[in-house]
Amino acid sequence: MNFLACEGEWVAGPGGEPICAGQLLNLTSEEMQGLYGTALSWDQVSELQGETIVLFALVFGFLVLKKVLK
């Protein structure tokens, strides 16, 4: 996947479209990773999603128990 980057600033044109006020650059995903850090792997994403769901379930369960015991 390729990305468009602007060496200058992105500004809004008369119709609201983005216009690059500098030079446009075409970057690959590997170049983007090098510029902005490493991305998560799909295994890491799945692990984080699982942990988030467990945390949400624990908080929800705690709130339900708190309401039931009042």
C-alpha distances in whole Angstrom, upper triangle without the diagonal:
4,7,10,13,17,19,22,22,21,24,25,26,29,27,25,22,20,21,20,24,22,20,16,14,10,9,6,6,9,11,10,12,15,15,16,17,16,14,16,16,17,20,21,19,22,25,24,24,27,29,29,30,33,34,34,36,38,39,39,42,43,44,45,48,49,49,51,53,55
4,7,10,13,16,19,19,18,21,22,23,27,25,23,20,18,18,17,20,19,16,13,10,7,6,5,6,9,9,9,12,14,14,15,17,16,15,18,19,20,23,23,22,25,27,27,27,30,31,31,32,35,36,36,38,40,40,41,44,45,45,47,50,50,51,53,55,56
4,6,10,13,15,16,14,18,19,20,24,23,20,17,14,15,14,17,16,14,10,8,6,5,6,7,10,9,8,11,13,12,13,15,16,15,18,19,21,24,24,22,25,27,26,26,30,31,30,32,35,35,35,37,39,39,40,43,44,44,46,48,49,50,52,54,55
4,7,10,12,13,11,14,16,17,21,20,18,15,12,12,10,13,12,10,7,6,5,6,9,11,13,11,10,14,15,13,14,17,19,18,21,23,24,28,27,25,28,31,29,29,33,34,32,34,38,37,37,40,42,41,42,45,46,46,48,51,51,51,54,56,56
4,7,9,10,9,13,15,17,21,20,18,15,12,11,9,11,10,8,6,5,6,7,10,12,14,11,10,13,14,11,13,16,18,18,22,24,25,28,27,26,29,31,29,30,34,34,33,35,38,37,37,40,42,41,42,45,46,46,48,51,51,51,54,56,56
4,5,6,7,10,13,15,19,19,17,14,11,9,6,8,6,6,5,6,9,10,14,15,17,14,13,16,16,14,15,18,21,21,25,27,29,32,30,29,33,34,32,33,37,37,35,38,40,39,39,43,44,43,44,48,48,48,50,53,52,53,56,58,58
4,7,9,12,16,17,21,22,20,17,14,12,8,8,5,5,6,7,11,12,15,17,18,15,14,17,16,13,15,19,21,22,26,28,31,34,32,31,35,36,34,35,38,38,37,40,42,41,41,45,46,45,46,49,50,49,52,54,54,55,58,59,59
4,7,9,13,15,18,20,18,16,12,10,7,5,4,7,8,10,14,15,19,20,21,18,17,20,19,16,17,21,24,25,28,31,33,36,34,33,36,38,35,36,40,40,38,41,43,42,42,45,47,45,46,50,50,49,52,55,54,55,58,59,59
4,6,10,12,16,17,15,13,10,8,6,5,7,9,10,12,15,17,20,21,23,20,18,21,21,17,18,21,24,25,28,31,32,35,33,32,35,37,34,35,38,38,36,39,42,40,40,43,45,43,44,48,48,47,49,52,51,52,55,57,56
4,7,9,13,14,11,10,6,6,5,6,8,10,10,13,15,16,19,20,23,20,18,21,22,18,18,22,24,24,27,30,31,34,33,31,34,36,33,33,37,37,35,37,40,39,38,42,43,42,42,46,46,45,48,51,50,50,53,55,55
4,6,10,11,9,8,6,5,6,7,10,13,13,16,18,20,23,24,26,24,21,25,25,22,22,26,28,28,30,33,34,37,36,33,37,38,36,36,39,39,37,39,42,41,40,43,45,43,44,47,48,46,49,52,51,51,54,56,56
4,7,8,5,6,5,6,9,10,13,16,15,18,20,22,25,25,28,26,24,27,28,25,24,28,30,29,32,34,35,38,37,34,37,39,36,36,40,40,37,39,42,41,40,43,45,43,43,47,47,46,48,51,51,50,53,55,55
4,5,5,5,6,6,9,10,14,16,16,19,21,23,26,27,30,28,26,29,30,27,27,31,33,32,35,37,37,41,39,37,40,42,39,39,43,43,40,42,45,44,43,46,48,46,46,50,51,49,51,54,54,53,56,59,58
4,6,7,9,10,13,14,17,20,19,23,24,27,30,31,34,32,29,33,34,31,31,34,36,35,38,40,40,44,42,40,42,45,42,41,45,45,43,44,47,46,44,48,50,48,48,51,52,50,52,56,55,54,57,60,59
4,6,9,10,14,16,19,21,20,23,24,26,29,29,33,31,29,32,34,31,30,34,35,34,36,38,38,42,41,38,40,43,40,39,43,43,41,42,45,44,42,45,48,46,46,49,50,48,50,53,53,52,55,58,57
4,7,9,13,14,18,19,18,21,22,24,26,27,30,28,26,29,31,28,27,31,32,31,33,35,35,39,37,34,37,39,37,36,39,40,37,39,42,41,39,42,44,43,42,46,47,45,47,50,50,49,52,55,54
4,6,10,12,15,17,15,18,19,21,23,24,27,26,23,26,28,25,25,28,30,29,31,33,33,37,36,33,36,38,36,35,39,39,37,38,42,41,39,42,45,43,43,46,47,46,48,51,51,50,53,56,55
4,7,10,12,13,12,15,16,18,20,21,24,22,20,23,25,22,22,25,27,26,29,31,31,35,34,31,34,36,34,33,37,38,35,37,40,39,38,41,44,42,42,46,47,45,47,51,50,50,53,55,55
4,6,9,10,10,13,15,17,20,22,25,22,20,24,25,22,22,26,28,27,30,33,33,37,36,33,37,39,36,36,40,40,38,40,43,42,41,45,47,45,46,49,50,49,51,54,53,53,56,58,58
4,5,7,7,10,13,15,18,20,22,20,18,22,22,19,20,24,26,26,29,31,33,36,35,33,36,38,36,36,40,40,38,40,43,42,42,45,47,45,46,50,50,49,52,54,54,54,57,59,59
4,7,9,12,15,18,21,23,25,22,20,24,24,21,22,25,28,28,32,34,36,39,37,36,39,41,38,39,43,43,41,43,46,45,44,48,49,48,48,52,52,51,54,57,56,56,59,61,61
4,7,10,13,15,19,21,23,19,19,22,22,19,20,24,26,27,31,33,35,38,36,35,39,40,38,39,42,43,41,43,46,45,45,48,50,48,49,53,53,53,55,58,57,58,61,62,62
4,6,10,13,16,19,20,17,17,20,20,17,19,23,25,26,30,31,33,37,35,34,38,39,37,38,42,42,41,43,46,45,45,48,50,49,50,53,54,53,56,58,58,59,61,63,63
4,7,10,13,16,18,15,14,18,18,16,18,21,23,23,27,29,30,34,33,31,35,37,35,35,39,40,38,40,43,43,42,46,48,47,48,51,52,51,53,56,56,57,59,61,61
4,6,10,13,14,11,11,15,15,13,15,18,20,21,24,26,28,31,30,29,32,34,33,34,37,38,37,39,42,41,41,44,46,45,47,50,50,50,52,55,55,56,58,60,61
4,7,10,12,10,10,14,14,13,15,18,19,19,22,24,25,29,28,27,30,32,31,32,35,36,35,37,40,40,40,43,45,44,45,48,49,49,51,54,54,55,57,59,60
4,7,8,6,7,10,11,10,12,14,15,16,19,20,22,25,25,24,27,29,28,29,32,33,32,35,37,37,37,40,42,42,43,46,47,47,49,51,52,53,55,57,58
4,5,5,6,9,10,11,12,14,14,14,17,17,19,22,22,22,25,27,26,27,30,31,31,33,35,36,36,39,41,41,42,44,46,46,48,50,51,52,54,56,57
4,5,5,6,9,10,10,11,10,10,13,14,15,19,18,18,21,23,22,23,26,27,27,29,32,32,32,35,37,37,38,41,42,43,44,47,47,48,51,52,53
4,5,5,6,9,10,10,9,10,13,14,16,19,18,19,22,23,23,24,27,28,28,30,33,33,34,36,38,38,40,42,43,44,46,48,49,50,52,54,55
4,5,5,6,9,10,10,12,15,17,19,22,21,21,24,26,25,27,30,30,30,33,35,35,35,38,40,40,41,44,45,45,47,49,50,51,54,55,56
4,5,5,6,8,9,10,13,15,18,20,19,19,22,24,23,24,27,28,27,30,32,32,32,35,37,37,38,41,42,42,44,46,47,48,50,52,53
4,5,5,5,5,7,10,12,15,18,16,16,20,21,20,22,25,25,25,28,30,29,30,33,35,35,36,39,40,40,42,44,45,46,49,50,51
4,6,6,7,10,13,15,18,20,19,20,23,24,23,25,28,28,28,31,33,32,33,36,37,37,39,42,42,43,45,47,47,49,51,53,54
4,6,9,11,15,17,20,22,21,21,24,25,24,26,29,28,28,31,33,32,33,36,37,37,39,42,42,42,45,47,47,48,51,52,53
4,7,9,12,15,18,20,18,18,22,22,20,22,25,25,24,28,30,29,30,33,34,33,35,38,38,39,41,43,43,45,47,48,49
4,7,10,13,16,18,15,16,20,20,18,21,23,23,23,26,28,27,28,31,32,32,34,36,37,38,40,42,42,44,46,47,48
4,7,9,13,14,12,13,17,17,16,18,21,21,21,24,26,25,27,30,30,31,33,35,36,37,39,41,41,43,45,46,47
4,6,9,12,10,10,13,14,13,15,18,18,18,21,23,23,24,27,28,28,30,32,33,34,36,38,39,40,42,44,45
4,7,8,6,6,10,10,10,12,15,15,15,18,20,20,21,24,25,26,27,29,31,32,34,35,36,38,40,41,43
4,5,5,6,9,10,11,12,14,15,17,18,20,21,23,24,26,27,29,30,32,33,35,36,38,39,41,42,44
4,5,5,6,9,10,10,12,14,15,16,18,20,21,22,24,26,27,28,30,32,33,34,36,37,39,40,42
4,5,5,6,9,10,11,12,14,15,17,18,20,21,23,25,26,27,29,30,32,33,35,36,37,39,41
4,5,5,6,9,10,11,12,14,15,16,18,20,21,23,24,26,27,29,30,31,33,35,36,37,39
4,5,5,6,9,10,10,12,14,15,16,18,20,21,22,24,26,27,28,30,31,33,34,36,38
4,5,5,6,9,10,11,12,14,15,17,18,20,21,22,24,26,27,28,30,32,33,34,36
4,5,5,6,9,10,11,12,14,15,17,19,20,21,23,25,26,27,29,30,32,33,35
4,5,5,6,9,10,10,12,14,15,16,18,20,21,23,24,26,27,29,30,31,33
4,5,5,6,9,10,10,12,14,15,16,18,20,21,22,24,26,27,28,30,32
4,5,5,6,9,10,11,12,14,15,16,18,20,21,22,24,26,27,28,31
4,5,5,6,9,10,11,12,14,15,16,18,20,21,22,24,26,27,29
4,5,5,6,9,10,11,12,14,15,17,18,20,21,23,24,26,27
4,5,5,6,9,10,10,12,14,15,16,18,20,21,22,24,26
4,5,5,6,9,10,10,12,14,15,16,18,20,21,22,24
4,5,5,6,9,10,11,12,14,15,16,18,20,21,23
4,5,5,6,8,10,11,12,14,15,17,18,20,21
4,6,5,6,8,10,10,12,14,15,16,18,20
4,5,5,6,9,10,10,12,14,15,16,18
4,5,5,6,9,10,10,12,14,15,17
4,5,5,6,9,10,11,12,14,16
4,5,5,6,8,10,10,12,14
4,5,5,6,9,10,11,12
4,5,5,6,9,10,11
4,5,5,6,9,10
4,5,5,6,9
4,6,5,6
4,6,5
4,6
4
